Amino acid sequence: MRFLGTHILCIVVVSSTICHSIATCQETPQDCHLFLLVGQSNMAGRGEVAEQDRQPHARVLMLDKAGIWQLAVDPLHFDKPKIVGVGPGRSFAIAYADAHPQATVGIVPCAVGGSPIDTWQPGAHYSATDSHPYDDAIARAKVALQSGTFKGILWHQGESDSKASLSESYETKLVALIDRFRNELGTPNLPFLIGQLGQFTERPWDEHKVRVDQAHRQLARRLTNVAFVSSSGLEHKGDDVHFSAHAARELGKRYYLAWEGLQK
């Protein structure tokens, strides 16, 4: 009986925290800062979830699969429920919240593991997850907009386009995607943060991955309010493809530093 009472008390406390944060977004939406998380598996996260990833921050919310605000704990994404884990989104949001004590942070997870950039355009279907990555992201972003204002987009994608048939056109497609997201969200210069692909010695880059990396770097130099986020020194989880939980958390902090750098 004591355990049951404690359990109920925990639910009440957590729900009250969520309600307080959501009320902040509804009553003073200028203080609810939204971020869209898009791309493929290394944004969705594949790192092993630990206890620290389950500890909520009172001012960091996530829009769940049903479009309801919840306290943000990993895993944030739901693209592939059996393998999803720790990505960079939550550590980014916590770093942002700690630096902006007046704000409630709302993160909108929309990444889809394995998705090539061609699926990130209106009407495109991705058969591996039976989803429409771009359309789904826009629909969820519009739900989030009822509660706050978008302050940035975090993008991590490019592994699926690091091929002979796709890498040459990648930069042009990414420019179009950035413009499209900004237009849809009604913010022409919305900060757009591009995460670098994993650099793992066990899996050296070929010319196509180098070309995608060059596109990421060049757009950060060419376009207004676009930043490049380095992955140097970040380890994989043992599969030569996905960041470990530790690396994903560190990457999220680097995303925040890149966002902060754009403000200066």
Legacy VTK file of the C-alpha trace (Angstrom):
# vtk DataFile Version 3.0
C-alpha trace
ASCII
DATASET POLYDATA
POINTS 264 float
0.000 0.000 0.000
2.882 2.337 0.778
4.340 1.677 -2.671
0.990 2.349 -4.324
0.630 5.668 -2.481
4.143 6.711 -3.476
3.460 5.717 -7.063
0.316 7.855 -7.189
2.146 10.767 -5.606
4.841 10.540 -8.283
2.232 10.652 -11.020
0.648 13.731 -9.465
3.992 15.495 -9.121
5.082 14.708 -12.671
1.696 15.666 -14.123
1.743 18.942 -12.214
5.192 19.727 -13.644
3.989 18.990 -17.154
0.877 21.114 -16.626
2.961 24.004 -15.340
5.281 23.879 -18.367
2.424 23.560 -20.849
0.551 26.396 -19.138
3.634 28.549 -19.653
3.512 27.763 -23.376
-0.208 28.477 -23.629
-0.286 31.663 -21.572
3.028 33.171 -22.676
3.977 31.428 -25.939
6.918 33.767 -26.398
8.474 31.857 -23.500
7.906 28.429 -25.103
10.824 27.819 -27.445
10.381 25.060 -30.017
12.950 22.988 -31.903
12.363 20.526 -34.738
14.506 17.352 -34.750
14.793 15.955 -38.277
16.992 13.611 -40.289
17.720 9.915 -39.986
18.891 7.431 -37.358
21.661 9.426 -35.695
19.165 12.188 -34.965
16.508 9.714 -33.838
19.146 8.117 -31.625
20.432 4.582 -31.304
22.492 4.916 -28.121
21.726 2.709 -25.134
19.330 4.419 -22.723
20.684 4.815 -19.172
19.111 6.070 -15.962
20.390 9.594 -16.573
18.439 9.684 -19.833
15.211 8.983 -17.954
15.573 11.896 -15.525
13.237 14.709 -16.643
14.087 18.387 -16.726
11.162 20.466 -15.472
11.290 22.844 -18.458
12.057 20.432 -21.284
9.057 18.884 -23.040
8.673 16.580 -26.025
5.738 16.258 -28.401
4.919 12.544 -28.272
3.637 10.384 -31.125
0.031 11.313 -30.296
0.820 15.039 -30.421
0.693 15.510 -26.641
3.330 17.353 -24.630
5.208 15.179 -22.144
8.326 15.623 -20.059
11.225 14.761 -22.360
12.984 11.493 -21.583
14.822 9.203 -23.975
13.984 7.722 -26.315
12.361 10.779 -27.860
11.676 9.306 -31.272
9.356 6.537 -32.422
10.517 5.839 -35.983
11.712 2.315 -35.172
10.526 1.508 -31.643
12.552 -1.697 -31.246
15.914 -0.009 -31.749
15.433 3.701 -30.986
17.552 5.096 -28.152
19.580 8.121 -27.109
20.111 10.869 -29.681
21.351 14.470 -29.452
17.949 16.143 -29.032
17.476 15.958 -25.271
20.973 17.098 -24.276
20.603 20.008 -26.715
17.287 20.985 -25.116
18.668 20.737 -21.572
21.664 22.905 -22.484
19.285 25.429 -24.035
16.955 25.408 -21.026
19.841 25.881 -18.601
21.016 28.909 -20.590
17.479 30.342 -20.882
15.928 30.038 -17.411
12.815 31.974 -18.478
11.963 29.517 -21.245
10.138 26.226 -21.498
11.710 24.169 -24.298
9.534 22.044 -26.560
11.303 19.542 -28.800
9.458 17.992 -31.724
11.023 14.630 -32.681
10.501 13.767 -36.361
13.629 11.893 -37.505
13.258 8.657 -39.467
16.078 6.117 -39.519
17.455 5.348 -42.975
15.507 8.087 -44.740
17.249 9.595 -47.801
16.839 13.300 -48.481
14.393 12.573 -51.305
11.852 11.472 -48.687
12.101 14.899 -47.047
9.879 16.667 -49.531
6.101 17.067 -49.831
4.221 13.881 -50.664
7.265 11.595 -50.468
6.719 8.159 -48.925
9.379 6.114 -47.155
8.434 2.463 -47.445
10.832 1.154 -44.769
8.757 2.813 -42.048
5.572 3.345 -44.067
5.769 7.052 -43.307
5.910 10.433 -45.033
8.898 12.040 -43.264
8.462 15.598 -44.485
4.671 15.723 -44.373
4.620 14.110 -40.932
7.195 16.605 -39.624
5.227 19.585 -40.906
1.988 18.250 -39.408
3.656 17.804 -36.022
5.360 21.198 -36.250
1.990 22.871 -36.803
0.613 21.175 -33.692
3.615 22.454 -31.730
3.156 25.989 -33.084
-0.084 26.242 -31.135
2.038 26.274 -27.970
5.097 28.329 -28.839
7.574 29.695 -31.371
10.210 27.786 -33.329
13.747 28.832 -32.525
15.617 26.328 -34.660
15.856 23.091 -36.634
18.374 20.325 -35.884
19.283 18.211 -38.914
21.407 15.050 -38.975
21.211 13.148 -42.230
23.315 12.143 -45.203
24.435 8.567 -44.674
21.718 7.279 -47.016
22.769 9.766 -49.699
26.476 8.934 -49.556
26.269 6.976 -52.790
27.423 7.514 -56.364
23.900 8.095 -57.624
22.909 10.576 -54.887
25.820 12.513 -53.409
26.319 14.865 -56.366
22.816 16.298 -56.086
22.730 16.350 -52.287
23.734 19.971 -51.770
21.063 21.307 -54.138
18.407 19.197 -52.417
19.465 20.337 -48.956
19.260 24.013 -49.960
15.699 23.401 -51.176
14.837 21.555 -47.959
16.095 24.397 -45.750
14.052 26.946 -47.715
10.987 24.707 -47.606
11.118 24.188 -43.844
11.614 27.896 -43.212
8.730 28.856 -45.479
6.394 26.297 -43.905
7.225 27.529 -40.405
6.938 31.185 -41.420
10.464 32.151 -40.359
12.762 32.993 -43.315
15.965 33.000 -41.256
15.148 30.250 -38.766
18.444 28.783 -37.463
19.261 25.505 -39.192
21.930 23.316 -37.563
23.645 20.612 -39.633
25.323 17.784 -37.749
28.391 16.180 -39.277
28.263 12.507 -40.204
30.056 10.101 -37.886
33.822 9.860 -38.339
34.808 6.347 -37.364
38.252 4.905 -38.078
36.759 1.423 -38.514
34.707 2.719 -41.439
36.712 5.264 -43.471
34.821 7.747 -45.630
34.688 7.228 -49.367
34.435 10.029 -51.940
30.639 10.127 -51.704
30.567 10.658 -47.960
33.246 13.317 -48.366
31.018 15.050 -50.929
28.050 15.053 -48.537
30.291 16.425 -45.782
31.499 19.178 -48.105
27.888 20.097 -48.851
27.179 20.395 -45.119
30.215 22.613 -44.588
29.621 24.796 -47.648
26.000 25.510 -46.794
27.016 26.634 -43.318
29.323 29.166 -44.979
26.959 30.217 -47.783
23.536 30.462 -46.172
22.278 32.829 -43.513
21.725 31.341 -40.044
23.045 27.891 -40.957
25.677 26.256 -38.746
27.854 23.156 -39.033
28.210 20.909 -35.967
31.403 18.851 -35.826
31.405 15.167 -34.868
35.178 15.007 -34.333
36.210 12.587 -31.608
32.740 11.089 -31.108
32.654 7.292 -30.934
30.173 4.814 -32.361
28.154 2.333 -30.296
29.986 -0.681 -31.692
28.324 -0.910 -35.107
30.543 1.574 -37.020
27.414 3.582 -37.912
25.580 5.014 -34.913
26.829 7.281 -32.145
27.028 5.811 -28.678
24.792 7.326 -26.013
27.753 9.267 -24.611
28.652 10.590 -28.058
25.034 11.509 -28.830
24.762 13.497 -25.606
27.978 15.341 -26.419
26.759 16.006 -29.966
23.600 17.572 -28.551
25.695 19.971 -26.478
27.644 20.878 -29.610
24.392 21.576 -31.419
23.527 24.049 -28.663
26.913 25.786 -28.905
26.365 26.084 -32.666
22.912 27.597 -32.086
24.386 30.040 -29.579
27.139 30.927 -32.045
24.550 31.951 -34.640
22.979 34.379 -32.163
26.301 36.209 -31.863
LINES 1 265
264 0 1 2 3 4 5 6 7 8 9 10 11 12 13 14 15 16 17 18 19 20 21 22 23 24 25 26 27 28 29 30 31 32 33 34 35 36 37 38 39 40 41 42 43 44 45 46 47 48 49 50 51 52 53 54 55 56 57 58 59 60 61 62 63 64 65 66 67 68 69 70 71 72 73 74 75 76 77 78 79 80 81 82 83 84 85 86 87 88 89 90 91 92 93 94 95 96 97 98 99 100 101 102 103 104 105 106 107 108 109 110 111 112 113 114 115 116 117 118 119 120 121 122 123 124 125 126 127 128 129 130 131 132 133 134 135 136 137 138 139 140 141 142 143 144 145 146 147 148 149 150 151 152 153 154 155 156 157 158 159 160 161 162 163 164 165 166 167 168 169 170 171 172 173 174 175 176 177 178 179 180 181 182 183 184 185 186 187 188 189 190 191 192 193 194 195 196 197 198 199 200 201 202 203 204 205 206 207 208 209 210 211 212 213 214 215 216 217 218 219 220 221 222 223 224 225 226 227 228 229 230 231 232 233 234 235 236 237 238 239 240 241 242 243 244 245 246 247 248 249 250 251 252 253 254 255 256 257 258 259 260 261 262 263
